[in-house]
Amino acid sequence: MPVYRLPAAGLFALALSGCVTNGPDFASPDPLLPVRSFSGPPAPAAASADLNPAGPKEGPIPPVNPRWWTTFRDPLLTSLVEKAAEANLDVRTATLRIAESRFQRGVTASALFPTLNGDAQYTRQLYSQNGITSLIGPLATDVTGKPFSVPAINVFQPSFDASWELDIFGHVQRQVEASDAQIEQSEFQRRDTLVSTLAEVAQDYMQLRGVQSQIAITTQNLKTSNDILELTKSRATKGITSNVDVENQAAQVESIRAQLPTLQNQESQEINGLSLLLDEAPGALRAELAAAKPVPPSPPHVPLGIPSELARRRPDIRRAEAQLHAATANVGVAVADFYPRVTLNGTVGLNSLTFSNLWKGSSLQYTFGPSVQLPIFDGGRLKGTLQLNEAQQQEAAINYHKTVLSAWHDVVNALYAYQKEQERRIRLKAEVEHSKQAFELSRVRYSDGVQDFITTLNAENTYLQAQLLYAQSTANVSASLVALYKALGGGWEEVFPDTAAPALVAQTSAGQK
């Protein structure tokens, strides 16, 4: 790579006027997302450059609700989600990592300023008369004619040392730019963690309500199955049916009863999972969640927002963009390493053999002057570092493109899954209605003695399974909608703004104390 040198006479002018940043300047990449519909083709670069167009041509598109959990109209769900935003341990850890990035940025930016160190020394020294001073002893005598000997001496020396590396070629500026981008990475990592946490809370809540519905269905069917068992025993006593039917129905009762422990275990796991997400002990939310409630229904209409704005809503895309920014700035750091580094050094202090003379002007001493470090030969280290950073920049660009494409796929897949689960639920609802009619008719016909027991048993099994599948699908519909909201990237704009970061750091520190 060609390296351009500036004449030495221009160094001082650059130091006064500012620095020159080397390497490529970062520009936000075009995500190439569709403009109107997620199922449409990618928008051309010119059309998608503006991620917030003034208005679509075919009428306004409603935005994504940033507080999407409120669309389910469940106060308990809303309470759990908003508690998780403050209490979740992963979110709190991500918040502390933001603070770490900011502290690291301060360390990096400190190189832009001079360093000043104070030093004070006092020494008392006696030279050995058998050492080097013995060489001058025979040649010198004092006023009495005796051989001269060096007495012990005191040295008082306070001083200040200062140095300042002039960032003429933008080496430190590019490092600060990379640190700023790393802070953005940490901020969007926290937001991504928050989005995932809120979605996990909502999905666990939907599944909990779904399992509780299945427990209620199983309990009701167990009662019905017991009623049929009593009827079968009565018919067997009268000789109308055989004990084979009694034993088959007794097995059916136990089969239904055996499903309850599995469902109750699932219920306990969902409650404990929610407790963990809210930084609570196992079972801490049981009193609050044990009472069964219906699965919160999904709203009739789900606004998807403008597809091209997905790159602004999804924290993982913005984190990947910040990562690309940091990698680009690091290329500039590597380029600046090829240029000279100019440092101003100075020392000022006092030096005296007696304390009484230390503060006199004649005790003043100082040194001052610039130093220039110019790379001449390093065995290819600088070139290799530059090539490494350029490769990392290309990798970050590919990662950004993949992140955008994966986000697009997430939305399309979540939207399709939500639509198909709704269709499945409609079919299962119809199955429940038909199987209920079949079971009730079969039960009446068996009671009247015009139908065999096996047909009634099969109708009972079909009705129970249809009910369980319908309850599970009802929970899956709402959980699929949560997955869609997560794919759309909403949930951090209002619940957890940037201004909450210092407060949360303080809260975490106080909790540790």
ZAMARGU-4260 file (C-alpha; in steps of 0.2 Angstrom, whole numbers, plus 5000, padded with zeros to 4 digits):
<rodrens>
0) 5000/5000/5000 | 5007/5017/4996 | 5012/5028/5011 | 5012/5047/5008 | 5025/5057/5018
5) 5023/5075/5023 | 5038/5087/5024 | 5045/5090/5041 | 5041/5108/5039 | 5023/5104/5039
10) 5022/5094/5055 | 5021/5110/5066 | 5007/5117/5056 | 4998/5101/5057 | 5000/5100/5076
15) 4992/5118/5077 | 4978/5116/5065 | 4973/5098/5070 | 4975/5080/5064 | 4973/5071/5048
20) 4963/5055/5049 | 4970/5041/5038 | 4960/5026/5031 | 4943/5024/5025 | 4928/5035/5032
25) 4914/5024/5038 | 4897/5026/5029 | 4881/5017/5034 | 4879/5002/5022 | 4863/5000/5012
30) 4853/4986/5019 | 4843/4983/5003 | 4827/4978/5011 | 4810/4979/5002 | 4800/4995/5003
35) 4782/4990/5003 | 4781/4971/5008 | 4792/4958/5016 | 4788/4946/5002 | 4793/4959/4989
40) 4811/4960/4980 | 4825/4970/4988 | 4824/4988/4985 | 4837/4996/4973 | 4850/5006/4982
45) 4843/5023/4977 | 4826/5019/4983 | 4831/5011/5000 | 4845/5023/5005 | 4832/5033/5015
50) 4827/5021/5029 | 4813/5033/5034 | 4804/5039/5018 | 4792/5053/5020 | 4777/5042/5015
55) 4774/5027/5004 | 4765/5029/4988 | 4751/5018/4991 | 4745/5025/5008 | 4752/5025/5025
60) 4758/5009/5033 | 4754/5008/5052 | 4770/5007/5062 | 4775/4992/5074 | 4768/4995/5091
65) 4784/4996/5102 | 4774/4990/5117 | 4767/4975/5108 | 4763/4965/5123 | 4749/4977/5128
70) 4740/4971/5112 | 4736/4955/5121 | 4726/4965/5134 | 4732/4955/5149 | 4737/4965/5164
75) 4747/4951/5172 | 4757/4948/5156 | 4761/4967/5154 | 4767/4967/5172 | 4778/4952/5170
80) 4786/4959/5154 | 4790/4976/5162 | 4797/4968/5177 | 4809/4958/5167 | 4815/4973/5158
85) 4822/4979/5175 | 4826/4963/5184 | 4832/4951/5171 | 4850/4946/5175 | 4856/4945/5156
90) 4849/4962/5153 | 4858/4969/5169 | 4875/4960/5163 | 4873/4968/5146 | 4871/4985/5154
95) 4887/4983/5164 | 4896/4979/5148 | 4890/4996/5141 | 4898/5004/5156 | 4914/4994/5153
100) 4915/5000/5135 | 4913/5018/5140 | 4927/5016/5153 | 4938/5008/5139 | 4934/5023/5128
105) 4940/5035/5141 | 4956/5025/5143 | 4958/5026/5124 | 4954/5045/5123 | 4966/5049/5136
110) 4980/5047/5123 | 4974/5064/5115 | 4980/5074/5131 | 4997/5077/5138 | 5003/5067/5153
115) 5010/5075/5168 | 5019/5066/5182 | 5026/5073/5198 | 5042/5066/5206 | 5052/5071/5222
120) 5068/5063/5227 | 5079/5064/5242 | 5095/5054/5243 | 5110/5054/5255 | 5125/5046/5248
125) 5143/5041/5254 | 5156/5036/5241 | 5168/5022/5246 | 5185/5028/5249 | 5191/5012/5242
130) 5181/5014/5226 | 5183/5026/5212 | 5187/5040/5223 | 5203/5032/5229 | 5210/5036/5212
135) 5209/5055/5215 | 5214/5054/5233 | 5233/5054/5231 | 5232/5068/5219 | 5222/5080/5230
140) 5224/5087/5247 | 5213/5098/5258 | 5218/5115/5265 | 5228/5106/5279 | 5238/5096/5267
145) 5229/5080/5272 | 5223/5068/5257 | 5206/5073/5251 | 5191/5062/5254 | 5173/5064/5248
150) 5161/5067/5262 | 5143/5061/5262 | 5131/5072/5252 | 5113/5076/5251 | 5103/5078/5235
155) 5086/5086/5235 | 5077/5085/5218 | 5058/5088/5215 | 5053/5088/5197 | 5038/5087/5184
160) 5039/5076/5169 | 5027/5079/5154 | 5025/5071/5137 | 5012/5074/5123 | 5011/5063/5108
165) 5004/5074/5094 | 4990/5065/5085 | 4995/5072/5068 | 4990/5058/5057 | 4974/5053/5067
170) 4981/5037/5075 | 4972/5040/5092 | 4957/5048/5083 | 4953/5032/5074 | 4955/5022/5090
175) 4943/5033/5098 | 4931/5031/5084 | 4933/5012/5085 | 4929/5014/5104 | 4914/5024/5101
180) 4908/5010/5088 | 4911/4997/5102 | 4900/5007/5114 | 4886/5006/5101 | 4889/4987/5099
185) 4887/4985/5118 | 4871/4996/5118 | 4863/4987/5104 | 4868/4970/5112 | 4859/4975/5127
190) 4844/4980/5117 | 4845/4963/5108 | 4845/4954/5124 | 4830/4964/5130 | 4820/4960/5115
195) 4824/4942/5117 | 4820/4942/5135 | 4803/4951/5133 | 4799/4939/5119 | 4804/4924/5130
200) 4793/4930/5145 | 4778/4932/5133 | 4780/4915/5125 | 4783/4906/5142 | 4767/4915/5148
205) 4757/4909/5133 | 4763/4891/5135 | 4759/4892/5153 | 4741/4897/5150 | 4740/4884/5136
210) 4746/4870/5148 | 4734/4876/5161 | 4720/4874/5148 | 4725/4857/5144 | 4725/4852/5163
215) 4707/4859/5164 | 4702/4849/5149 | 4710/4833/5155 | 4702/4835/5172 | 4685/4837/5164
220) 4687/4822/5153 | 4693/4812/5168 | 4676/4816/5176 | 4667/4811/5160 | 4677/4795/5158
225) 4673/4790/5176 | 4655/4793/5173 | 4656/4781/5158 | 4665/4769/5169 | 4651/4769/5182
230) 4638/4767/5168 | 4648/4752/5161 | 4649/4744/5178 | 4630/4746/5180 | 4627/4738/5163
235) 4639/4723/5167 | 4630/4720/5183 | 4613/4719/5174 | 4621/4707/5161 | 4619/4719/5147
240) 4638/4720/5143 | 4653/4711/5148 | 4667/4714/5160 | 4679/4717/5145 | 4670/4733/5142
245) 4672/4738/5161 | 4691/4734/5160 | 4693/4744/5144 | 4685/4759/5151 | 4695/4757/5168
250) 4710/4757/5157 | 4704/4773/5148 | 4701/4782/5165 | 4719/4778/5170 | 4726/4783/5153
255) 4718/4800/5155 | 4724/4802/5173 | 4742/4797/5168 | 4742/4813/5157 | 4740/4825/5172
260) 4757/4823/5180 | 4766/4827/5163 | 4755/4842/5161 | 4757/4848/5179 | 4776/4846/5177
265) 4776/4857/5162 | 4766/4870/5171 | 4779/4870/5185 | 4793/4872/5173 | 4784/4886/5164
270) 4782/4895/5181 | 4800/4892/5186 | 4806/4898/5169 | 4796/4914/5171 | 4804/4916/5189
275) 4821/4914/5182 | 4818/4927/5169 | 4813/4939/5183 | 4827/4935/5195 | 4816/4926/5207
280) 4818/4909/5216 | 4810/4893/5209 | 4791/4894/5213 | 4791/4912/5218 | 4778/4916/5205
285) 4767/4901/5209 | 4754/4911/5220 | 4753/4924/5206 | 4752/4912/5191 | 4744/4896/5198
290) 4726/4902/5195 | 4722/4896/5177 | 4717/4909/5165 | 4713/4908/5146 | 4727/4911/5133
295) 4728/4929/5129 | 4720/4931/5111 | 4730/4938/5097 | 4723/4955/5090 | 4714/4954/5074
300) 4726/4965/5064 | 4745/4965/5066 | 4754/4981/5059 | 4771/4976/5052 | 4778/4993/5048
305) 4788/4998/5034 | 4800/4984/5029 | 4815/4996/5025 | 4814/5002/5043 | 4818/4984/5049
310) 4836/4989/5049 | 4833/5003/5062 | 4822/4992/5073 | 4832/4976/5074 | 4845/4979/5087
315) 4856/4964/5080 | 4857/4973/5063 | 4862/4990/5071 | 4875/4980/5082 | 4882/4972/5066
320) 4883/4990/5058 | 4892/4996/5073 | 4904/4981/5072 | 4907/4986/5054 | 4911/5004/5059
325) 4923/4998/5072 | 4932/4987/5059 | 4933/5002/5047 | 4940/5013/5060 | 4953/5000/5064
330) 4959/5000/5046 | 4963/5019/5049 | 4973/5015/5065 | 4983/5002/5055 | 4986/5015/5041
335) 4991/5029/5053 | 5005/5017/5060 | 5014/5019/5044 | 5017/5038/5048 | 5029/5046/5060
340) 5024/5049/5078 | 5029/5065/5086 | 5030/5067/5104 | 5034/5083/5114 | 5044/5079/5130
345) 5049/5090/5144 | 5056/5089/5162 | 5057/5104/5174 | 5063/5103/5192 | 5075/5109/5206
350) 5091/5101/5211 | 5101/5106/5226 | 5114/5098/5239 | 5106/5108/5253 | 5087/5111/5257
355) 5090/5129/5260 | 5096/5132/5242 | 5082/5121/5234 | 5070/5135/5231 | 5082/5147/5224
360) 5081/5151/5205 | 5098/5145/5203 | 5092/5127/5207 | 5081/5127/5192 | 5084/5114/5179
365) 5074/5108/5164 | 5075/5099/5148 | 5063/5100/5133 | 5062/5094/5115 | 5052/5084/5102
370) 5055/5066/5097 | 5050/5058/5081 | 5048/5040/5079 | 5048/5034/5061 | 5045/5016/5055
375) 5059/5010/5044 | 5060/4991/5045 | 5049/4980/5055 | 5049/4964/5046 | 5032/4967/5038
380) 5023/4969/5055 | 5014/4985/5050 | 5009/4978/5033 | 5002/4962/5040 | 4992/4972/5053
385) 4984/4982/5040 | 4980/4967/5029 | 4973/4959/5045 | 4962/4974/5048 | 4956/4975/5030
390) 4951/4957/5031 | 4942/4959/5047 | 4933/4974/5039 | 4927/4963/5024 | 4922/4950/5037
395) 4911/4963/5046 | 4903/4968/5030 | 4898/4951/5026 | 4892/4948/5044 | 4881/4964/5042
400) 4874/4958/5025 | 4870/4941/5033 | 4862/4948/5048 | 4850/4959/5038 | 4846/4944/5027
405) 4843/4933/5042 | 4832/4946/5050 | 4822/4947/5034 | 4820/4928/5034 | 4815/4929/5052
410) 4801/4940/5048 | 4794/4931/5033 | 4796/4914/5042 | 4787/4921/5058 | 4773/4929/5048
415) 4770/4912/5038 | 4771/4902/5054 | 4758/4914/5062 | 4746/4913/5047 | 4747/4894/5046
420) 4745/4891/5065 | 4729/4902/5064 | 4723/4891/5049 | 4727/4875/5059 | 4718/4882/5075
425) 4702/4885/5064 | 4702/4867/5058 | 4705/4860/5075 | 4691/4870/5082 | 4680/4862/5069
430) 4687/4845/5074 | 4682/4848/5092 | 4664/4853/5087 | 4662/4837/5076 | 4671/4825/5088
435) 4660/4832/5103 | 4644/4829/5093 | 4650/4811/5089 | 4655/4807/5107 | 4639/4814/5114
440) 4628/4804/5101 | 4639/4788/5104 | 4637/4790/5123 | 4618/4791/5121 | 4617/4776/5109
445) 4628/4766/5120 | 4617/4770/5135 | 4602/4765/5125 | 4611/4748/5121 | 4611/4751/5102
450) 4629/4754/5100 | 4645/4744/5105 | 4657/4750/5118 | 4672/4751/5107 | 4664/4764/5096
455) 4660/4774/5111 | 4678/4772/5118 | 4685/4778/5101 | 4674/4793/5101 | 4679/4798/5118
460) 4698/4797/5114 | 4695/4807/5098 | 4686/4821/5107 | 4699/4822/5121 | 4714/4823/5109
465) 4705/4836/5098 | 4702/4847/5113 | 4720/4845/5119 | 4727/4849/5101 | 4715/4864/5100
470) 4721/4871/5117 | 4739/4869/5112 | 4736/4877/5095 | 4728/4892/5104 | 4743/4895/5114
475) 4754/4892/5099 | 4745/4906/5089 | 4749/4919/5102 | 4766/4912/5104 | 4769/4913/5085
480) 4763/4931/5086 | 4776/4935/5100 | 4789/4927/5088 | 4783/4939/5074 | 4785/4954/5086
485) 4802/4948/5091 | 4807/4946/5072 | 4801/4964/5069 | 4813/4970/5082 | 4801/4980/5093
490) 4801/4982/5112 | 4816/4992/5117 | 4812/5009/5111 | 4801/5014/5126 | 4803/5001/5139
495) 4822/5003/5141 | 4829/5019/5133 | 4848/5023/5134 | 4845/5035/5149 | 4841/5020/5159
500) 4858/5013/5158 | 4867/5023/5172 | 4852/5020/5184 | 4853/5002/5181 | 4872/5001/5184
505) 4869/5010/5200 | 4855/4998/5205 | 4866/4983/5201 | 4881/4990/5211 | 4869/4994/5226
510) 4862/4976/5225 | 4880/4969/5226 | 4883/4978/5241
</rodrens>
